[in-house]
Amino acid sequence: MIAAVRSVAISPNGTTFASGSEDWTIKLWNLNTGQEINTLFGHSSTVRAVTFSPDSQTIASGSDDKTIKLWKVNTGEEIRTLSGHSDWVRAVAFSPDGQTLASGSNDKTIKLWNVNTGEEIRTLSGHSDYIQSVAFSPDGQTLASGSCDSTIKLWDWKTGEEILTLEGDKYCVRAVAFSPDGQTLLSGGKDHSMVVWNWQTGYPRIFGGHSSTVTSVAFSPDGQILASGSDDKTIKLWDLQTGQEIVTLSGHSSYVESVAFSPDGNTLVSGGYDKTVKVWRLQ
């Protein structure tokens, strides 16, 4: 890689992973061999976010060029560009049915898009600072957003109604993720901690261990293990039930920007400021 890697994602079918970089490209890789499959060109600035559709056929990317692009995984062909944000796009997420895309931006809004037509469905306004992360609940009913206004907001995205606000971090919420059963929300931020929320009660459990900003968080597919990537150059794995740290993965020489579990839970992919993507075999 020739520039910092800002985002990684693994396809739901477990064959491919994607990385978005400050070199303005998205690269596709074979998860088993680590071989580069394709490079997608089209953005005119840093690619901060990448994600796969639930059927593994489409990639969405968000960029500092203020756009979201949709791409065909098999051919690398650009399907369409979604324009509407007035500042950097930092986060993208597909709904579980693959029909809707959410995007979060430095313009302090979240937009919902019809994937098939490219139409903007609605804009969610309520945060007072940059949106850093968005995530759909597994049942597709709720959208979570993390912001540098220190809060996590939960939305009924179909109506645009804000359901709940959680005080997520003293400074900036960098990452949010739902557990596979939808009962728990995970967040990470600039106060060096990861927080596990029962979002229906708002009750938090704090996992402290990193020495710098937690930039990325993920649940294992069985919901029992948590992963956190940090500006302290490490990734930590945690046992959800006990709160104990299982292992620290060291290897990046700069900030870890993004982490993702494979669908079988046996592999973790990370991307960092050191211009590398690393594949970790956990089993």
TATA-V513697 format. One line per field, one symbol per residue. phi: phi as a letter, one per 40 degrees, with the letter a starting at -180 (. if undefined). psi: psi as a letter, one per 40 degrees, with the letter a starting at -180 (. if undefined). burial: # if it has 9 or more other ideal C-beta (glycine too) atoms within 8 Angstrom, else .. A space follows every 10 residues. Layout:
phi=???
psi=???
burial=???
This chain:
phi=.badccabab cdcgcbbbbb bccgbbbbbc ccbgcccabb bicbadccab accdcgcbbb bbbccgbbbb bcccbgccca bbbicbadcb aaaccdcgcb bbbbbccgbb bbbcccbgcc cabbbicbad cbabaccdcg cbbbbbbccg bbbbbcccbg cccabbccac baccabaccd cgcbbbbaac cgbbbbbccc bgcbbbbbic badccabacc dcgcbbbbba ccgbbbbbcc ccgcccabcb icbadccaba ccccgcbbbb baccgbbbbb ccb
psi=ieiiheiiih ideediiihh ieeeihihih dddeihdihh idieahhehi iiideeeihh iiieeeihih ihddeehhdi hhhdieaihe iihiideeei hiiiieeeih ihihddeeih dihhidieai hdiihiidee dihihhieee ihihigddee hhdihhgdid dhhdiiiiid eedihhiiae eeihhhhged eehihhhhdi eahhdiiiii deedhiihii eeeihihihd ddeihdihhh dieahhdiih iideeeihhi iieeeihihh hd.
burial=#..####### ##.#.##### ##.####### #.......## ..#..##### ####.#.### ###..##### ###..#.#.. ##..#..### ######.#.# #####..### #####..#.# ..##..#..# ########.. .#######.# #######... .#...#.##. .######### .#.####### .######.#. .#....#..# ..######## #.#.###### ..######## ....#...#. .#..###### ###.#.#### ########## ...
